[in-house]
Amino acid sequence: MDQPRARAVEQYMKVRRHVDTNRKASEYQNDGKVKDDLQRKLHVSESMVKELQSEVFALKAQLEKLQSCNIHLESQNEQLGRDLSSAEAKIEALEKRGQVKVLYFFIFQF
């Protein structure tokens, strides 16, 4: 009676080992798929980071260029303000002397 039991236990263990082996192979396969998926996501993320870094670099260069242009324009604006004040002062001085009509005539001729 022990032999049939021993056979049954042996058969059960063989089936059990076979199921365990199949399960482990399936788990390894799933782990490989997960690993591949994670590596793909990592590659995509790294690519995005590189693209964003490149875009930030380009934007910084553009910002520096625009700041330089802004400084130049502010300088021109200040000079034009000084020129305008000087012209207004000259007009005022001419008005006091009665020479405004000659100036207006001269300006509107051109």
Backbone bond lengths (Angstrom), bond angles and torsions (degrees), N, CA, C in turn:
res aa  C-N    CA-C-N  psi(-1)  N-CA   C-N-CA  omega(-1)  CA-C   N-CA-C  phi
1 M - - - 1.441 - - 1.521 110.66 -
2 D 1.281 117.35 -26.71 1.447 119.96 178.90 1.527 111.78 -69.59
3 Q 1.324 115.21 -32.22 1.462 117.39 -179.29 1.531 112.15 -65.93
4 P 1.299 120.58 -45.89 1.461 118.08 178.56 1.527 111.86 -61.73
5 R 1.308 114.82 -36.74 1.461 117.85 176.80 1.512 111.39 -65.22
6 A 1.317 116.33 -44.13 1.453 121.28 -179.85 1.526 109.83 -62.15
7 R 1.344 115.83 -40.17 1.463 119.43 177.55 1.529 110.51 -63.71
8 A 1.290 115.50 -44.25 1.470 119.40 -179.55 1.526 110.37 -61.70
9 V 1.324 116.07 -42.04 1.461 120.21 179.29 1.521 109.64 -65.37
10 E 1.353 116.81 -41.96 1.464 120.10 179.19 1.532 110.90 -62.73
11 Q 1.317 116.75 -44.70 1.464 120.42 179.60 1.533 110.60 -63.18
12 Y 1.320 114.68 -41.93 1.466 118.90 178.55 1.526 110.47 -61.75
13 M 1.315 116.80 -42.75 1.464 120.95 -178.90 1.531 110.49 -66.61
14 K 1.351 117.95 -38.40 1.459 120.58 177.84 1.535 110.20 -62.34
15 V 1.323 115.01 -46.56 1.464 119.22 179.13 1.522 109.72 -62.70
16 R 1.307 115.64 -42.69 1.470 121.06 -179.64 1.532 110.61 -62.08
17 R 1.352 117.75 -45.17 1.465 121.67 178.90 1.528 110.24 -62.21
18 H 1.339 115.71 -41.64 1.456 120.46 179.84 1.536 110.22 -62.91
19 V 1.326 117.78 -43.53 1.467 121.98 178.68 1.525 110.05 -65.11
20 D 1.332 116.76 -43.41 1.465 120.57 178.35 1.524 111.18 -61.95
21 T 1.330 117.43 -40.97 1.459 121.45 179.70 1.527 109.73 -64.77
22 N 1.317 117.05 -44.27 1.467 120.56 178.52 1.524 110.85 -63.31
23 R 1.325 116.76 -40.86 1.462 120.73 179.85 1.529 110.39 -64.08
24 K 1.334 116.50 -43.94 1.458 119.95 179.66 1.527 111.06 -64.36
25 A 1.329 116.89 -41.14 1.460 120.08 178.03 1.526 110.07 -61.75
26 S 1.326 115.98 -41.33 1.464 120.79 178.47 1.529 110.38 -64.77
27 E 1.330 116.24 -41.45 1.468 120.26 178.50 1.529 110.81 -63.38
28 Y 1.335 116.31 -42.36 1.462 119.38 177.96 1.523 110.93 -63.13
29 Q 1.336 115.27 -39.55 1.457 119.73 178.10 1.527 109.98 -62.82
30 N 1.332 116.71 -45.44 1.463 120.85 178.66 1.525 110.81 -64.04
31 D 1.337 116.14 -40.45 1.462 119.57 177.49 1.525 110.44 -61.48
32 G 1.329 116.61 -39.63 1.462 120.60 178.10 1.515 111.22 -64.08
33 K 1.332 116.86 -40.45 1.467 120.76 178.17 1.525 110.39 -65.21
34 V 1.329 115.76 -43.35 1.469 120.25 179.04 1.528 109.82 -63.41
35 K 1.342 115.14 -43.19 1.467 119.35 179.40 1.527 110.42 -62.11
36 D 1.326 117.51 -45.37 1.468 121.16 178.62 1.524 110.83 -61.29
37 D 1.323 116.26 -42.45 1.460 120.33 179.51 1.530 111.10 -63.89
38 L 1.323 116.20 -42.65 1.471 119.85 178.71 1.527 111.09 -65.79
39 Q 1.332 117.01 -39.05 1.461 119.84 178.16 1.529 110.85 -65.33
40 R 1.327 116.55 -39.44 1.467 120.37 177.71 1.524 110.00 -63.57
41 K 1.329 116.67 -45.09 1.468 120.34 178.61 1.523 111.23 -62.85
42 L 1.328 116.63 -38.67 1.462 120.92 178.13 1.530 110.25 -63.57
43 H 1.315 116.20 -43.39 1.474 120.28 179.08 1.528 110.43 -62.24
44 V 1.322 116.59 -44.04 1.472 120.40 178.74 1.525 110.11 -62.36
45 S 1.329 116.88 -43.25 1.466 120.75 179.57 1.526 111.07 -63.55
46 E 1.309 116.93 -43.20 1.464 120.44 179.08 1.527 110.80 -63.36
47 S 1.324 116.85 -40.29 1.463 120.69 177.54 1.526 110.78 -62.46
48 M 1.327 116.02 -42.55 1.460 120.02 179.34 1.522 110.64 -63.90
49 V 1.321 117.23 -40.93 1.466 121.02 179.31 1.527 109.54 -62.12
50 K 1.330 117.36 -44.47 1.464 120.43 179.24 1.528 111.23 -62.70
51 E 1.331 116.79 -42.08 1.466 120.24 178.44 1.527 110.59 -63.02
52 L 1.323 116.85 -43.58 1.462 120.72 -179.68 1.524 111.41 -66.39
53 Q 1.326 117.14 -38.92 1.462 120.13 176.84 1.520 110.65 -62.65
54 S 1.317 116.13 -41.29 1.468 120.63 178.16 1.524 110.34 -63.90
55 E 1.322 116.35 -41.87 1.468 120.41 179.39 1.531 110.89 -65.43
56 V 1.317 117.34 -40.66 1.468 121.33 177.94 1.526 109.83 -62.64
57 F 1.314 117.06 -43.19 1.465 121.30 178.91 1.530 110.32 -60.11
58 A 1.341 116.80 -45.50 1.469 120.85 179.58 1.527 110.86 -64.01
59 L 1.325 116.35 -40.36 1.468 119.67 179.61 1.528 111.66 -67.09
60 K 1.327 116.87 -36.69 1.470 119.64 176.81 1.520 110.51 -64.20
61 A 1.328 116.57 -42.16 1.476 120.33 178.85 1.527 109.96 -63.21
62 Q 1.320 116.40 -42.45 1.462 120.17 178.84 1.526 110.82 -64.81
63 L 1.324 117.33 -39.95 1.461 121.78 178.46 1.527 110.57 -61.39
64 E 1.327 116.73 -45.70 1.465 120.58 179.33 1.535 110.76 -60.97
65 K 1.325 116.53 -41.95 1.462 120.48 179.38 1.532 110.19 -63.56
66 L 1.328 116.70 -44.51 1.462 120.39 -179.68 1.533 111.81 -67.03
67 Q 1.327 116.85 -36.13 1.458 119.49 177.19 1.523 110.48 -64.81
68 S 1.320 116.43 -38.85 1.464 120.49 177.44 1.527 110.37 -64.20
69 C 1.330 116.63 -44.30 1.477 120.37 176.92 1.522 110.60 -61.71
70 N 1.319 116.98 -39.47 1.463 121.51 -179.87 1.527 110.78 -63.33
71 I 1.308 117.39 -42.51 1.469 120.98 177.91 1.525 109.95 -61.29
72 H 1.334 115.84 -43.29 1.467 120.09 179.09 1.530 110.36 -62.82
73 L 1.327 117.70 -44.51 1.469 121.34 -179.80 1.529 111.76 -65.33
74 E 1.332 116.49 -38.33 1.476 119.42 177.33 1.526 110.36 -63.35
75 S 1.320 116.41 -39.83 1.466 120.47 178.14 1.523 110.44 -63.61
76 Q 1.326 116.80 -44.61 1.466 120.47 177.76 1.532 110.68 -62.50
77 N 1.319 116.23 -40.91 1.465 120.88 179.93 1.532 110.56 -61.96
78 E 1.325 116.23 -43.08 1.467 119.84 177.88 1.527 110.80 -62.12
79 Q 1.330 116.71 -43.27 1.465 120.44 179.10 1.528 110.61 -63.37
80 L 1.323 117.05 -43.05 1.465 120.28 178.27 1.527 111.04 -63.95
81 G 1.310 117.00 -36.48 1.472 121.01 176.26 1.523 110.93 -62.49
82 R 1.339 115.45 -43.21 1.474 119.37 177.47 1.526 110.89 -64.42
83 D 1.334 116.27 -43.21 1.471 120.16 178.60 1.528 111.18 -61.85
84 L 1.332 116.79 -41.13 1.460 121.01 179.24 1.526 110.58 -63.74
85 S 1.327 116.09 -44.87 1.473 119.48 178.58 1.517 110.74 -60.93
86 S 1.304 116.45 -41.54 1.465 120.84 178.83 1.525 110.69 -63.86
87 A 1.334 117.22 -43.22 1.466 120.86 179.53 1.530 110.69 -65.00
88 E 1.323 117.04 -40.54 1.467 120.50 178.84 1.524 110.53 -64.04
89 A 1.337 115.48 -40.49 1.467 119.31 178.29 1.521 110.76 -64.11
90 K 1.309 118.69 -39.95 1.463 122.29 178.09 1.524 111.09 -65.05
91 I 1.334 116.68 -41.67 1.466 120.59 178.25 1.522 109.96 -62.40
92 E 1.316 115.53 -44.18 1.472 120.05 179.36 1.537 110.62 -61.00
93 A 1.320 115.82 -42.82 1.469 119.85 178.67 1.522 110.48 -64.26
94 L 1.308 117.37 -40.18 1.465 120.67 179.17 1.534 111.50 -68.19
95 E 1.323 116.38 -36.22 1.468 120.15 177.96 1.526 110.14 -62.34
96 K 1.313 114.91 -38.88 1.456 118.97 179.64 1.532 111.11 -65.64
97 R 1.310 116.65 -32.05 1.458 120.59 -178.78 1.535 112.69 -90.29
98 G 1.327 116.82 -5.20 1.452 119.99 179.41 1.516 113.46 81.06
99 Q 1.303 118.18 19.13 1.460 120.95 -178.06 1.525 112.46 -101.46
100 V 1.316 117.38 12.36 1.463 120.97 -176.14 1.513 110.70 -66.38
101 K 1.340 117.63 -38.89 1.461 120.19 -177.93 1.522 110.55 -60.28
102 V 1.290 117.69 -40.02 1.459 121.45 178.88 1.520 109.69 -64.32
103 L 1.319 118.49 -42.21 1.456 123.17 -179.98 1.519 110.37 -64.95
104 Y 1.347 117.78 -47.64 1.467 120.60 178.86 1.522 110.64 -60.46
105 F 1.316 117.23 -41.31 1.444 121.33 178.02 1.524 110.31 -61.32
106 F 1.319 115.38 -42.44 1.452 120.90 -179.45 1.536 110.66 -65.48
107 I 1.327 118.28 -42.10 1.458 123.35 -178.85 1.512 110.87 -66.94
108 F 1.319 117.78 -45.96 1.458 120.67 -174.43 1.527 112.83 -78.10
109 Q 1.311 119.16 -12.69 1.453 121.41 176.07 1.528 110.21 -70.50
110 F 1.292 117.90 -28.92 1.456 120.89 -177.61 1.471 107.95 -98.14
